[in-house]
Amino acid sequence: MKLCLIYNFAQHYRTNIFKLISEEFDCDFLFGDSMGDVKKMDYSLLRGKVTETHTLRIKGWYWQPKVISQLFNKYDSYILLGETRSVSAWMFCLLQRILFPKKKVYFWTHGWYGKESHLEALIKKVFLRLPNGGIFLYGNYARNLMIKEGFKSDKLYVIHNSLAYDKQIELRSFIGRNDIYREHFKNTYPNIFFVGRLTAIKKIEQLIMALHTLKQQGKGYNLTIIGDGEKREELEGMVSSLCMKDSVWFYGSCYDERELGTMIYNADLCVSPGNVGLTAIHSMSFGTPVMTHDKFAYQMPEFEAIKEGETGGFFRYDDVNSIACSIEEWFDKYAGSREKTRLACYSEIDKNWTPYAQLDLLKNVLTPHE
């Protein structure tokens, strides 16, 4: 079986799964050449042919050159990033159905969010029925919504997501407890952290306000913010105005996985007031539970890794008081079972959020009789 994977960009964090695909399948790759400031993977790690194209964007829609021509090459199956605003994906699927009906096409996509407008829902119902092979989805939440919308369940495959799992497993074996937070903050308060880009959608100001509320009640917590972005200066000003500089550490960007793993491992709780995304996977990979909001239509698929009371919890969407109460309740209930929580986080990641689990699903779907 000859496979072609067509994607908008070769994101560095997808290195492990793309590499495994290249090793397991006879696969060629077509990638877009840029995605903002997102780091690109090293193409030399892939065994198949890699083609890079410059994506053309017009008013929110885009065209990826050379996509259509892949249809005329000797591939049996294709995996495309399933984005409704990709004109080239629309054209590819329509032509495949007309000219090459025996070839199999699959989408790899978020699928359904639950916040679609009437028009968006109509467009998605057409677009997501184009691939004749099926759809690889990041989570069960989207799958269940799509089944309710009338999509066939046997064509919807939950593939989840993954990070640099092999490296993280290696680091787990020798990262241990240390006094990094005690030495920085000069106290023994519980340590909360956030890791990721400091953008408006992450709503870090809500977390700062929640901790300020707790501080006014005489309850001390430390906060470490790992990352950089457009909101950093504003957030630093907010911390200063609230007289919280002694309890908030703007650590800055960190790309060293060992250093980052050590920070995460030694923290007590990750809190993401906005959508949580891969922050949840990164945190749990090093055994730290995650808290985020409960409005799942505005979440990323990785929220499904959070099991209430086991690997984290949820607070009410856009509710600072709920964030504060949830943080306090977590430490009241689970502060004494830190290692039990760590093992629960490891178990969730190891079972569901690894490139090997993703590869197993791809093999079962793409080559069921081989």
N, C-alpha and C positions, 0 to 999 in steps of 0.2 A: 504494500500500500504506500503510495507516494503522497506526501502531505505538504501543503503550503500554509504557513501561518502569516496572516496579514494584520499588522497592528499599527496604531498611530505613532508609536514610539517604543524604543527598546529601553524601558525604565530600568535603572540599575537595580532596584529592589526586586525585579523579576528575573534576575540573572539565574538563580538556581532552577526555577521551573523551565525557563527557556532552554537552559543547558541540558536538563534532563530530557526534554522533548527532542532535542537534536541528537541525543545519544540513543534514545529508544526508538525513534521513528526515522524513516528516510524523509527528512523534512527540509524545505527551503523556507527562507524568511524574507518578508518585505516590510520595512519599517519606515515611518516618517522620520524626518531628520531633527526635529526640535520639539520641545514641550516646556516652554518657559525656562525656569532655572533648574528643572529636574535633571538629575545626573543620568547620563547614558551608560548602558552596559558595554563591556568590551566584546565586540563582535567576534574576535578571534577565538572565543570560548565555544562558539557554535560550529558544529561539523558541517552543516549544510550551507548552501549558497545563500549569501545575505545581500539583498538589494536595498538601497536607501533612496528615498524620494523626498522631494521638497513639497510639503503639503500646501495647497492653495486655499486660502480662506476668504470668504466673502459674506459679510453680514451674518455671522454665526454659523453658516454652512461651510463645508469644506470638501475639497476634491483631492484625493490622493493619487497622483500619477502612477501609471504602470499596474494598477490594480486590475483593470479590465483585461489587460493582455495576459495575466496569469491564468485566466479562464481557458485560454487556447493552448496552454502548455500541458504536458502529460502528468497532471496531478489527478489523483482519485478523490481526495478530500481536501477541504479548505476550512480553516478556522479564521473568522474575521472578528475584529472588535465591532460589536453591534451597537453603533451609535446612530440614532435617527437623523442626525445632522450631517452624516457622511453620504454625500451624493454618489460617490463612487461605490459605496456598499449597496445602495439601492439599485444602481445600474448593474452591478455585478450579479446580484441575486436574480434580477429579472431576466438577464441574458442567460444565466445558467439554467433557469427553468425552461426557457425556450429552446436553447441550442444544445445543452448538455444535461438533460434531466437525470441521467444515471450518476452523475457526479454528486458527491455529498457536500453540503455546505452547513457549517455550524457557526453560531454566534457565541462570543464570549463577552458577557455584558452584565450590567447591574440589573437589567430587566425592569421591574416595576417598583416604584417607590411608595405609591399610595397617596401622593400629593399632586398627581397629574390633573391638569385642567381637562375639560371635556374634549377640546381639540387635540391636546397632547395624547389623551387616551385613544382617540380615534386613529391618530397617526401611528401610535405604537402597536395597536391591534393589527394594523396592516403590515408594518415593518417587521415585527417580531414573528410573523407567520411566513416570512420569506424563506428562511433557511430550511431546506427539506430534511436535514439531518437532525437538528434540534438545537437547544440553547444551553450553554454552560453558564450557570448563575453563581453569584458569590454567596448567596444565602438562601435559607429556607423561607424567610420572611417574603422575599420577592417571589419565590416559587409558589407559595400558598396564595398570594395575591393574584398571580397569573392564572392559576387554576380556577379561582373565583371568576376571573374575566373570560373563562371559556377555553383556555389553552390546554392542550392534551398533556396530562401529567407525565406520560411515558416519554415525552420529548424534552423534558426539563430536568437538567442534571445539576446538582449542587456541587460546585468545585471549590468553594471557599477561596481563601487567599493565603499567601505565605510570604515570609521574608528570608533572610540569610540563615536558614535553620541549621545547617551543618556547622557554621561558625558559632552560632549561639549555643548549640549543644556542647561544642568543644569548650567554650568559655564557662559554661555552667560547672564543668568539672573542677575548675580551680578558683573561680571567683568565690569569695567568702565575705563574712561580715567584717566591716571595719568602722572606724570612727569619723568618716569623712564629714558627716552632717554635724555630729557633736563638736568637732573641731572648728567647723565654720561658724555655726550658730551659737556656740558656747552654752548650749542647753541640752536637755534630754527630751524635748517635746517630740511628738510624732512628726514624721517627715512626709509631706505630700509633694508630689512633683507633677509636672506636665512636660511632655517632650513633643516637639513639632514646630511647624511654621507659626509665627505669631501674626495671624491674620484675623480679620474681623469675624469670620465665620466660627472661629474657635472660642470666642467670647470669654477670654481669660479674665477680663475685668469682673465678670460675675464671680469667679473663684476668689479673686482678691477681696471683693466686697463681702463674700461669705466668711472668709477668714477674719476680716475686720469685725464683722458682727460677733463672731466667737471670741475675738480678743477683747471686745468691750464687755463681754460676759465673764471675763477672767479665765478664758480657756485658750491655752497657748498651742499653736501649731506652726511648724516651719513650712515654707513653700519654696521649692527650687524649680525654676523655669528654664528648661534646656531647649535652646533654639533661638532663632532670630527672625526678623521679619518687619513688615511695615508698621506694626502696632507697638513695637518695643519701646520707642521713645515715649509714646503716650502712656503706656503701662508703667514705665519707670516714674513718670511724673505723678501718676495716680498713687503709686506706692509711697512716694515721698510726701505727698499732700496728706495722706492718711497716717503718717508717722509709723510706717511699717517696714522701713529699710532694714531694721535689725532682724526681721523674720522672713524676708523675701530675698532670694538669691537669684539674680539674673545670670545664669551660668554661661549663656551664649551658645553658639553653634558647636556641635560636637559630632565628628564623623568617624572617630575611632571607636570601633565596636566594643573593644575591651573596656575602655574608659566609660563609655555609655552604659555598658552592661553592669559595671561596678556601681554606677550611680543608681540605676534602676533596682538592682538587687538589694541595695542597702536602704532604699526608701520603703515606706510602709503602705502608701496608697497613691495611685495615679488618678487624677481628677481631670476630666475633659468636659467643660460646660457646653461646648458646641458639639458638632459631630465628632465621633471618636476615631473612626477609621483604623488605619494600621497602628496607631498609637496603642490600641488595646492589645494587638498581637505582640508588639515589641515589649510592652510592659509584662505581659503574662509569660513571655518566653524566658524572662529572668525572674519569674515567680512573684511578681507584684500585682495585686488586685487592682481593678479599674472601676471607676464610677463615672457615669455620664447620664445624659437626660433620657426621659422615657417617651419622647415623641418620635416613634420609630420611622415615620414617613420622612423625617428630616435627619435621619441617621445614615451612616455608612454601614455596609453589611457586617462589618466586624463586630458590631454591638452584640451579635449573637453568641460571641465567645463568653459574654458576661452571664454568669449564673448567679442569681440573687442569693447573697449570703455565703456563696462558695468562692467565686472568682471575682466578686465585686458587687455592684448594685446600681440602682437607678434613682434619680431624683426628678422632681417635676420640671418640665421644660421651662426655661426662662424664669426660674423662681429662686432667687438668691437665698431666701429663708429656708427653702427645701434643701438647697445645697449644704447650707450650714448644719441643718438638723441631720441630714444623711451622713455627713462626715462625723459629727459627734456620735451618732448612733453606731456607726461602723466601729469606731474605736472602743466604745462602751461594750459592744458585743464580742468583737473578734480580736482585740489587742493581744489577748493571751493565747491565741491560736495561730500566730504568724506562720509557723512552719507548716501547719496543716493547710493553711491557705496557699502557701507557696507550692506545695505538692499538687493541690487542686488546679492551680494555674498551669503547672507543667503538664498535667494530665490532659487538660482541655486542648492545649497547643499540640501536644504529641499525637493526639487522636485525630484532630480535625483540621489543623492549620499548618500543614507541612507540604513542601513540594512533592514529597513521595506519595502522600494521600491524593494530591492533585493528579500526579502521573498515573496512579492506579485507576482512577476514574477515567482518564483519557484513554487508557489502554482498553478498559472494559467497553467503552462506547465506540471507539474508533476501530478496534480490531477484535470484536467479540468472538469470532470463530477461528482466529489464527492461533 
